Amino acid sequence: MNADVLKVHADNWAPYNYVENDRIVGISTELVEATLMRANIPYELVVMPWKRGYRETQTRKNSLLFTVNRTKRREALFKWVGPLFESQVYLHRLKSRDDITVTNLDDVKDYRVGILRGGSVQGYLDAHGFSEENYYLSSKADLLLKILFADRVDLIPGDRLDLAYQLNQSGRHYSDLEKALFLYGGSYYIAVNKDTSDEIVEQLQTALNELVSEGMQDQLINKYLSLQE
């Protein structure tokens, strides 16, 4: 095995990966760190903004980034280890905003959408003819709910796990939101720099498969989340 220390990047995106009491925690963080330890691979974990971590993982050998939605547009840019967790991404509105009616993507252009800068949703919407004038771009995913409840945007994307966690942390519930439009389904992965050896990637995949078969995904969801309606 390559003895180089892996540089591991993550952004602040609860409940997957985030800083709490000066520690990096979250359902993906614990699963990824357990994977690295099971594979006996030395690593350094660093939290940084999504766009920077994405760029550094593309350009730096022996580096990886989590939690990453594996899309067609990204497929050839990285090697992949996963899946970590499944996802179903919807645009959401406040349940009280029954003035917002969205039946297709063209309807979305009539509203202000808050999204993560450089994230997979921006890539998806850009590919369907959207431009930055349609967005409120945030460098931090956890700001999107705040601007939605402040009526600074009309719609935000998210899957149930991350929105349920953030809402419960703020004393609200997932039932405060309404699904406005399904965007896409997929899976979250570890993205690995393409110049990293196949041996390391295979060791990580084997270790992750073992942890998943042992039920670690469900254990972590139960530990971190309360999916109250």
N, C-alpha and C positions, 0 to 999 in steps of 0.2 A: 504493500500500500504506500502511496505517496505520503511522506511524513509531514508535508507542508501543512501549516495551520489553515483551516478554511475560514474565510471571512464571511460571516453570516449577517445579512442585512434584513431588517424589518422596520416597518413604520408603525405609527400609533393608530391601531384600528381594533378597538375592542369589539367583541371578546376574543378575537383571534390573536393579536399581539399588541401589547401596550405596556406602558410604564406605570407601576403602582408601588409607592413607598420605595422609590429608587431601585426597583427590580423590574426586569422585563418578564411579564407573565402573559397568560392567555392560553386558549385551547390549542392554537397552533404552536405557540412557543413551547409549551410543555411537550407536545407531540414531536416537534422537530428536535428539541434538545434530547429527548429520550431516544430518538432515532440516531442522532450523532453519537451518543454515549453507547448505545447498543452496538453500533458499527465500530466503536473504538477509534473515532476520528477526532483529533484535537481541533478546536474551533474558537473563534472570537465572535461574540454576538454584539452587534451595534444597532441602535435605533437611529433612524434618520428619515427625513421626508421621502415619501414614496418615489417621486421622480428621480431624486438623487440616487437612492438605492437601486432603482431599476437601471439607471445609466451605469453605475459602478459594476453591477453584476454583469452587464453586457461586455464591459471592457476589461475586467480584472479576472485573470485566471484564478482558479481555486476560490471562487466566491459563489454565494447563492443568496436568493431572496425568497422570502415567504411573507404573506400568503398571496399567491398569484393565481388569477383566473387564467386557465389554459385555453387560449383562443387560437383560431386559425391564423390571425395576424401575427401572433407571437410564436407560433409553433416552431419555426425554423431559427428563432433568435436564441434559444436556450436548449439545454438538455433538461429533462423533466423527471422529478421523483414525486410519486403520489398515487392516488389522490389523498389529500389530507382530510377534506370535508367536501360534501356536495353543496351546491348552491342553486337557488331559484331566484333570479333577480327581477324585481318588479319596480316600476315607478309607483310611489306612494303619495297620497295627499292626506291632509287632515280630514278626519271624518266629518268635521263641521263644515268643510268647504264643498258643499254639494253644488256650488256654482261651477266647479271644475268638471268638465265632461271630456273624457279621452277614450276614443274607440280604436285609434290607430296612431302610428308615429307622426303622421302629418298633423294630427290634432295637437300633439305635444308642442309644436312650434308656436302655438298661440299662447304658451305659458312660459314662465321663467323657471328653469330647471337648475337645481343646485347639484353639482357633481364634483368628484375628486379630480383635480388636475392630473392629467396623464394616466388616469385609471382606465380599466377595461370598458366602463360605461361610456366614457368620452370617445374611446376608439370605436365602439359600436355605433354611437350616434353620429360621429363624424362620417363613418362609412355609409350612413343613410342620409347624407345631405345636410347635416346640421353644421353650424359654425359657432364660433365663440360668442357671437352676439345672442345666441339662444341660451347661454349658460351663465350661471354664477359659479365661477371656478374657485374651489377651495383647495389649499394644500394639505388640509387635515380632514379626514373623514368624519371625525367626531363633531365637527362644527355644523354638519349638514342638518341634523335634527334641530339644533338651536335656531338656525335661520329659517327653518320651516315653521316652527312654532312662533317665531317673531314675524311671520308673514312677509319675510323678505324674498322668499321664493314660493312657488306654487307646488312644485313636485320635487321629490328626491328619490334616488334609486336605493335599493338595499335588498338583502335577503332577510329571512325571518330571524336568523340567529343574531346577526349583528344589531338589527333594529330592536329586537326584544330585549337584548342586554342593555343597550343604551337607554331605552325607555324606562326599564325597571330601575336603573341607577338614578334616574331623575324623578322617580316617584310616579311615573306614568306607566301606561300599559300599551301593548301592541294594538289593543282594541281602540286606541285613540286615533289610529291611522286607518286608511282605506286603501286597498290595492287599486291603482288606477289603470295600470297596463303591464302585462307581462312582457319583459324584454328578451330574456334568454335563460336557459339553464346550463349548468356546467359543473366543473369541479375545481377546487382550489388545490394548487400544487406547490412544491418547492421548485423554483426556477434556478438552474445551475449554469454557470458560465460554460460556453461551448468548448473552451480549451481545457476544461477540467477533465481528468482522465475518466474513461469509461469504467475503470475498476472502482473508483470512488463512487460514481453514480450507482453502480450495481450494488455496492455494499450498503449504500443508503437505502436503496429500494428494498433490498432483502430485510434490513432491520425494520423498516417501516411496515412491511407486510406482516412481519412477526407481531409487532405491537398492535396492528389493526386486528389481527386474528385473535389476540388476547383480550379484545374489547376496550382498548384504551380510548378510542374515539367517544364512545357512549359515556364512559366514566368521566371524561373531561367536560362533555356537554352538561352532564348532571351536576358536576362540581361548580361550574361557572354560571349556568343559566337557569332562569326561572321563566318558562314560556307561558306567562299568564296572559289570558285573553282579556 
